[in-house]
Amino acid sequence: ALVHYLFLDDPRTQRVVAEPRADNAKMIGYMQNQCFHCEKEFDFPHKRAALMMLGRERFFDRCELA
């Protein structure tokens, strides 16, 4: 619902990006179920992160919330 709100609030929003810990399989799995995809993994000084992205078109084409 939050991602849906972000897209509806400002029509200029083209993508939503998140960076959960790369070892947080539960969160990454949940995000993939909501149409996010993992672009890549990268390192911060304090964690290894997964770059998760969801584009506007993909959201409105595939997600059940839209």
C-alpha positions in Angstrom: 0.0 0.0 0.0 2.9 2.4 0.7 4.4 1.9 -2.7 1.0 2.4 -4.3 0.7 5.7 -2.4 4.1 6.8 -3.5 3.2 6.3 -7.1 -0.2 8.0 -6.8 1.1 10.9 -4.7 3.4 12.3 -7.4 2.9 11.2 -11.0 6.5 12.1 -11.7 7.7 9.2 -9.6 9.1 6.6 -12.0 10.6 4.0 -9.5 10.8 3.1 -5.9 14.1 1.9 -4.6 15.0 0.0 -1.4 18.2 -1.4 0.1 17.5 -4.2 2.6 20.3 -6.3 4.0 21.3 -8.8 1.4 21.0 -11.7 3.9 17.4 -10.7 4.8 15.7 -13.4 2.7 12.3 -12.8 4.3 12.2 -9.1 3.3 13.6 -9.7 -0.2 11.2 -12.5 -0.8 8.3 -10.3 0.3 9.5 -7.5 -2.0 9.8 -9.9 -4.9 6.3 -11.0 -4.3 5.3 -7.4 -4.7 7.0 -7.1 -8.1 10.4 -5.6 -6.9 13.5 -7.1 -8.5 17.0 -7.2 -7.2 19.2 -5.0 -9.5 22.5 -5.9 -7.7 24.1 -6.4 -4.3 26.6 -3.9 -3.0 28.6 -3.0 0.2 28.1 -0.3 2.7 30.6 0.1 5.5 28.0 -1.4 7.9 26.1 -4.0 5.7 25.9 -5.8 2.4 22.7 -4.5 0.7 20.5 -5.7 -2.1 19.3 -2.9 -4.4 15.6 -3.5 -4.9 13.7 -1.6 -7.6 10.2 -1.3 -8.7 9.3 0.8 -11.8 6.0 2.5 -12.2 4.9 0.7 -15.3 5.8 -2.7 -13.8 3.9 -1.9 -10.7 0.7 -1.0 -12.4 1.0 -3.9 -14.9 1.7 -6.7 -12.5 0.9 -5.9 -8.9 -2.3 -6.9 -7.3 -2.5 -3.7 -5.2 -2.9 -1.4 -8.2 
